[in-house]
Amino acid sequence: MVMNIGVLALQGAFREHIATVRTCGADTSEIRLPEQLGDCDGLIIPGGESTTIAKLIIEYAFTGAIETFARSGRPIFGTCAGAILLASRIEGNKNTLFNLIDIDISRNAYGRQVDSREATVEITTSDPFPFNAVFIRAPVISDTGPAVTVLSHYRERAIMVRQDNILVATFHPELSGDSRIHDYFLNMVPTA
């Protein structure tokens, strides 16, 4: 049976995530309504504009559905804005939307749009590999809790972390042309 990965398609880089998931051999669905989560084995919350995505999550009543999804053990992968939405703290303040991974995150910490960049980083999974990370108005993970595993750093700061079934990256792996991080995420999906 082929797994189905939902990609929250309210705003942001959801099309790029869908294309990358398909190159990994999984089915994927654009998720626009909470009831569509029931058919998903995993969920990606893409980068985009975090305030806009948060407003749309509230407007379309996704908050409880995503929390239930996470509690079910199914994995969630948040990139850039998605990482901000999943964090327990934003710039030292409690996140009022989700509290799914014990990190403190700061918005646009590397600078403005003109300060966007690419950098080769080391992804330290069980089989480490170099990865071309694309940072676009990227947030910074300024603190991690004891249950969080840091999987990559850039400039001595965590940029990809995991806690149980929640994975976040402050960069855009879907823009790299390299599907290895998405493969890692797919391997987090519980097998029946």
The 8 nearest C-alpha neighbors of each residue, nearest first, counted from 0:
[[1, 2, 3, 191, 25, 190, 26, 40],
 [2, 0, 25, 3, 26, 24, 4, 40],
 [3, 1, 25, 26, 40, 0, 4, 39],
 [2, 4, 26, 27, 39, 40, 25, 5],
 [5, 3, 27, 41, 39, 42, 40, 26],
 [4, 6, 42, 28, 27, 39, 30, 29],
 [5, 7, 43, 29, 30, 42, 8, 28],
 [6, 8, 30, 44, 9, 29, 43, 5],
 [9, 7, 30, 29, 13, 31, 10, 6],
 [8, 10, 7, 31, 52, 55, 11, 30],
 [11, 9, 8, 52, 47, 12, 13, 48],
 [10, 12, 47, 46, 13, 45, 48, 9],
 [13, 11, 45, 15, 14, 46, 47, 16],
 [12, 14, 16, 15, 8, 45, 11, 6],
 [15, 13, 17, 16, 12, 18, 8, 11],
 [14, 16, 18, 17, 13, 173, 12, 19],
 [17, 15, 19, 13, 173, 18, 14, 20],
 [16, 18, 14, 20, 15, 19, 27, 21],
 [17, 19, 15, 21, 16, 20, 14, 22],
 [20, 18, 16, 22, 21, 17, 178, 173],
 [21, 19, 23, 17, 22, 18, 25, 16],
 [20, 22, 24, 18, 23, 19, 25, 26],
 [21, 23, 19, 24, 20, 18, 178, 25],
 [24, 22, 20, 21, 25, 182, 19, 178],
 [25, 23, 21, 22, 20, 26, 1, 2],
 [26, 24, 21, 2, 23, 20, 1, 3],
 [27, 25, 3, 2, 21, 4, 1, 24],
 [26, 28, 4, 3, 5, 17, 25, 20],
 [29, 27, 5, 30, 6, 4, 26, 3],
 [28, 30, 6, 8, 5, 7, 31, 27],
 [31, 29, 7, 8, 6, 5, 32, 28],
 [30, 32, 8, 9, 29, 7, 33, 35],
 [31, 33, 34, 35, 30, 59, 61, 36],
 [34, 32, 61, 35, 36, 64, 60, 31],
 [33, 35, 36, 32, 37, 64, 38, 30],
 [36, 34, 33, 37, 32, 30, 38, 31],
 [37, 35, 39, 34, 38, 33, 5, 30],
 [36, 38, 35, 39, 34, 33, 68, 40],
 [39, 37, 36, 35, 40, 3, 5, 34],
 [40, 38, 3, 36, 4, 41, 5, 37],
 [39, 41, 3, 4, 73, 2, 188, 38],
 [42, 40, 4, 74, 39, 73, 75, 5],
 [43, 41, 5, 75, 4, 6, 76, 74],
 [42, 44, 76, 6, 75, 77, 45, 7],
 [43, 45, 77, 81, 7, 76, 6, 78],
 [46, 44, 78, 81, 12, 13, 77, 43],
 [45, 47, 80, 79, 78, 11, 81, 12],
 [46, 48, 11, 80, 49, 12, 10, 45],
 [47, 49, 51, 50, 80, 52, 11, 46],
 [48, 50, 80, 52, 51, 53, 47, 84],
 [51, 49, 53, 52, 48, 54, 80, 55],
 [52, 50, 54, 53, 48, 49, 55, 10],
 [51, 53, 55, 49, 54, 50, 56, 10],
 [54, 52, 56, 50, 51, 55, 49, 57],
 [55, 53, 51, 57, 52, 56, 58, 50],
 [54, 56, 58, 52, 57, 53, 59, 51],
 [57, 55, 61, 53, 59, 54, 58, 60],
 [56, 58, 60, 54, 55, 59, 61, 62],
 [59, 57, 55, 60, 56, 54, 61, 53],
 [58, 60, 56, 57, 61, 55, 32, 33],
 [61, 59, 57, 58, 62, 56, 33, 63],
 [60, 62, 56, 64, 33, 59, 63, 65],
 [63, 61, 65, 64, 60, 57, 56, 66],
 [64, 62, 66, 65, 61, 67, 60, 68],
 [63, 65, 67, 61, 66, 62, 33, 68],
 [64, 66, 68, 67, 62, 63, 61, 69],
 [65, 67, 63, 69, 68, 64, 70, 62],
 [68, 66, 70, 64, 65, 69, 63, 71],
 [67, 69, 65, 71, 66, 70, 64, 73],
 [68, 70, 66, 71, 67, 72, 73, 65],
 [71, 69, 67, 72, 68, 66, 73, 65],
 [72, 70, 68, 69, 73, 67, 66, 74],
 [73, 71, 70, 69, 164, 74, 68, 189],
 [72, 74, 41, 71, 69, 40, 68, 188],
 [75, 73, 164, 41, 165, 188, 72, 187],
 [74, 76, 42, 165, 43, 41, 166, 164],
 [77, 75, 43, 166, 167, 165, 44, 42],
 [78, 76, 81, 82, 44, 167, 43, 45],
 [77, 79, 81, 168, 82, 46, 45, 167],
 [78, 80, 169, 46, 82, 81, 170, 137],
 [81, 79, 46, 49, 83, 82, 47, 78],
 [80, 82, 77, 78, 44, 84, 45, 79],
 [83, 81, 77, 167, 78, 79, 85, 80],
 [84, 82, 80, 81, 86, 85, 104, 79],
 [83, 85, 81, 82, 86, 97, 80, 96],
 [84, 86, 82, 97, 99, 83, 98, 100],
 [87, 85, 100, 83, 102, 88, 98, 84],
 [86, 88, 98, 101, 94, 102, 100, 93],
 [89, 87, 93, 103, 94, 92, 86, 91],
 [88, 90, 104, 92, 91, 103, 105, 94],
 [91, 89, 105, 92, 104, 103, 88, 106],
 [90, 92, 89, 88, 103, 93, 104, 105],
 [91, 93, 88, 89, 90, 94, 103, 87],
 [94, 92, 88, 87, 95, 89, 91, 98],
 [95, 93, 88, 87, 96, 89, 97, 98],
 [94, 96, 93, 97, 98, 87, 88, 92],
 [97, 95, 94, 84, 98, 62, 53, 85],
 [98, 96, 85, 99, 94, 95, 84, 87],
 [97, 99, 87, 86, 85, 100, 94, 96],
 [98, 100, 85, 97, 86, 87, 101, 165],
 [99, 101, 86, 87, 102, 98, 162, 85],
 [102, 100, 144, 87, 143, 86, 147, 99],
 [103, 101, 143, 86, 142, 87, 100, 144],
 [102, 104, 88, 142, 89, 141, 140, 91],
 [103, 105, 140, 89, 139, 141, 90, 102],
 [106, 104, 90, 139, 138, 89, 108, 140],
 [105, 107, 138, 108, 104, 139, 137, 83],
 [108, 106, 136, 138, 137, 110, 109, 111],
 [107, 109, 138, 106, 110, 139, 105, 137],
 [110, 108, 107, 137, 136, 138, 114, 111],
 [111, 109, 114, 108, 107, 136, 112, 115],
 [110, 112, 114, 113, 136, 107, 115, 109],
 [111, 113, 114, 136, 115, 135, 110, 107],
 [114, 112, 111, 115, 110, 136, 116, 135],
 [113, 115, 111, 112, 110, 116, 109, 136],
 [116, 114, 135, 134, 112, 113, 136, 111],
 [117, 115, 134, 133, 114, 118, 135, 132],
 [116, 118, 133, 132, 134, 131, 119, 115],
 [119, 117, 132, 131, 120, 116, 133, 134],
 [118, 120, 131, 130, 132, 129, 121, 117],
 [119, 121, 130, 129, 118, 131, 122, 153],
 [120, 122, 129, 128, 151, 123, 130, 127],
 [121, 123, 151, 128, 127, 150, 124, 129],
 [124, 122, 127, 150, 151, 121, 125, 128],
 [123, 125, 127, 126, 122, 150, 128, 183],
 [124, 126, 127, 123, 122, 128, 150, 183],
 [125, 127, 124, 128, 123, 122, 183, 129],
 [128, 126, 123, 124, 122, 125, 121, 129],
 [127, 129, 122, 121, 130, 126, 123, 124],
 [130, 128, 121, 120, 122, 119, 131, 127],
 [129, 131, 120, 119, 132, 121, 128, 122],
 [132, 130, 119, 118, 175, 120, 117, 133],
 [131, 133, 118, 117, 130, 119, 170, 172],
 [132, 134, 117, 171, 170, 116, 135, 131],
 [133, 135, 170, 116, 137, 115, 117, 132],
 [136, 134, 115, 137, 112, 133, 116, 170],
 [137, 135, 107, 112, 111, 115, 110, 134],
 [136, 138, 107, 135, 134, 169, 109, 79],
 [137, 139, 106, 107, 108, 105, 169, 79],
 [140, 138, 105, 104, 108, 141, 169, 137],
 [139, 141, 104, 157, 142, 103, 158, 105],
 [140, 142, 103, 104, 139, 105, 156, 143],
 [143, 141, 103, 102, 140, 144, 104, 157],
 [144, 142, 102, 101, 147, 103, 145, 141],
 [143, 145, 101, 147, 146, 102, 142, 100],
 [144, 146, 147, 143, 148, 101, 162, 102],
 [147, 145, 144, 162, 148, 101, 143, 163],
 [148, 146, 162, 145, 144, 161, 143, 149],
 [149, 147, 161, 160, 150, 162, 146, 145],
 [148, 150, 160, 151, 159, 157, 147, 161],
 [151, 149, 123, 160, 159, 122, 124, 148],
 [152, 150, 122, 159, 158, 149, 157, 121],
 [153, 151, 157, 156, 158, 155, 154, 120],
 [152, 154, 155, 156, 158, 120, 157, 151],
 [153, 155, 156, 152, 157, 158, 120, 118],
 [156, 154, 153, 152, 157, 158, 151, 141],
 [157, 155, 152, 153, 154, 158, 140, 141],
 [156, 158, 152, 140, 151, 159, 149, 153],
 [159, 157, 169, 152, 168, 151, 156, 140],
 [160, 158, 168, 151, 150, 167, 157, 149],
 [161, 159, 149, 150, 148, 167, 166, 147],
 [162, 160, 166, 148, 147, 165, 163, 167],
 [161, 163, 147, 165, 100, 164, 146, 148],
 [162, 164, 165, 161, 166, 147, 146, 74],
 [165, 163, 74, 162, 72, 73, 75, 166],
 [166, 164, 75, 162, 161, 74, 163, 76],
 [167, 165, 161, 76, 160, 75, 77, 162],
 [168, 166, 77, 82, 76, 160, 159, 78],
 [167, 169, 159, 78, 170, 158, 79, 82],
 [168, 170, 79, 158, 78, 138, 137, 82],
 [169, 171, 134, 79, 168, 133, 132, 78],
 [170, 172, 133, 173, 174, 78, 134, 79],
 [173, 171, 175, 174, 170, 132, 133, 180],
 [172, 174, 16, 171, 15, 175, 19, 176],
 [175, 173, 172, 171, 176, 15, 133, 177],
 [174, 176, 177, 172, 173, 131, 133, 132],
 [175, 177, 174, 178, 173, 172, 19, 131],
 [178, 176, 175, 179, 172, 173, 180, 130],
 [179, 177, 181, 180, 19, 182, 176, 23],
 [178, 180, 182, 181, 177, 183, 130, 23],
 [181, 179, 183, 182, 178, 184, 172, 177],
 [180, 182, 184, 178, 183, 179, 185, 20],
 [183, 181, 179, 185, 180, 184, 178, 186],
 [184, 182, 180, 186, 181, 185, 179, 187],
 [183, 185, 181, 187, 186, 182, 180, 76],
 [186, 184, 182, 187, 183, 188, 181, 41],
 [185, 187, 183, 184, 188, 182, 189, 181],
 [186, 188, 184, 185, 189, 74, 183, 164],
 [189, 187, 186, 185, 74, 73, 190, 41],
 [190, 188, 187, 191, 73, 186, 72, 40],
 [191, 189, 188, 187, 186, 2, 40, 0],
 [190, 189, 188, 0, 2, 40, 1, 73]]
